Amino acid sequence: MRFPILATLLLAAAAPAVAEPVAVLVAVPIPAAMPRDRLETLFRAAVPEYARVPGLVRKYFTIGDDGRAGGIYLWSSRAAAEAWYNDAWKAGVLKRWGAPASVSYFAVPATVDGQLPEAGK
């Protein structure tokens, strides 16, 4: 009988979409004249601002071995992330850093916090 399958498919299609988390990697070249301790100070000073950003679950401030800095972000949804990385944000990054940031989005189908307990314990 096909009707239960068809009804299930129709109900699934009519159900509101649930926002899925998204991870974002942001990187921008570190200005040559900026020492690492100054960069770390700037990052720490920005923590309260990021703590108030709607939809931001977590942010890791990053300093790469490749001369780039930025962050690894976990957002509650792609919409929340895109609302943050708007044209004003891009202009601010360019003004502060002297270069545009690269912004890469990643689907997050699953997450793990911490270590899993050892099997058999």
N, C-alpha and C positions, 0 to 999 in steps of 0.2 A: 504494500500500500504506500503510495507516494505522498499522500496528503500530510502525514505528520512530518516528513522530511521537509516538504515545501513550507509548511507552517513554521517550522523551526528556522529555516533560512530567512523567511520574511520577517520574523521577530528579531532575528539577529541583525538584519539590515536596518530595521527601524530603531534599534536600541541606540541611545546616544553614545558617541565615541568617548572612550575614556582616555584622558590625557596620559601619554606615556612619557617617562623621563627621557631626557636627552643629555648627553655629555658634550661639552664644547672645549676644544683646545684653542687657546689664543696665544699667539706669539708675535713679538715685535723686537726688532734689533735694539740692543742696549746701546745708548749713545756712548761713544768712545771715552768721553770725559767723565762718565758716571762710575764712581767706585762702587764696589759691591756693598759696602756697609751703608752707603747712602741709599742704594736700591732697597736693601732690607728695611731701612728706616721708613722709607716711603710706603712699602708694603704694609708694615705694621700699623702705620697711621691710617691706612685705608680700611682696616678691618671693620671699624664701626659702620662705615658707609655700606659695605657689602652685607653686613648683618641685617640691614633693613631693606634689601632688594627683594621685591615680590617675586616669588617663584624660585629663588635661588636656594638650593638645598645645601650645597657645600662648594667651597672654592679653595683650591690649593694655589697659592702664589708660587710661581716657578722661576728659577734662574737656570738656564740651560748651559751645558758645556759648549754649545755652538754659538754663544754670544747673543742669544735671544732670551727675553724674559716674557712673562705673561701669566697664564693661569690655566688650570684644569678645573672646569666647572661642572657641577651636576645640577641640572634644572628640573623642575617638576614637569615641564612640558616644553615642546619646541616653541610654542607661542610665547611663553614667558622669556625664553632665551632671545628670540627674535625681537621682542619688545625692548630688551636691554641693548642689543647690538644694533641700534638704529643709526641714522645718519649723524645725529648729534654726538653719539658715542664715538663713531668713526672719526669725526672732525676733532674731537677732544684728544683722541689717541695721537692723531697726526700732529696736533699742536704741541702736546706734551713730550712726545718721543721723537718727533722729526721724521717719522716714517709710518706708513700704514701697518696695521696689524693684520696678520692672517687669522682667519676664523674658520674652524672646521667643526662640523656637527657630526655626532655619532649617535645612532640608536642605542638604547640601553635596555635590552630585553631581560637582563637579570643583574643583580648586585650581590656582593658579599661584604659584610662588615666583620672585620677581624678574622680570626682563624676558626676553622671548624673543629669541633671536639674530636679527639682521637678515637678511632673505631675501637669498640670493645671496652671502653671505660665507662 
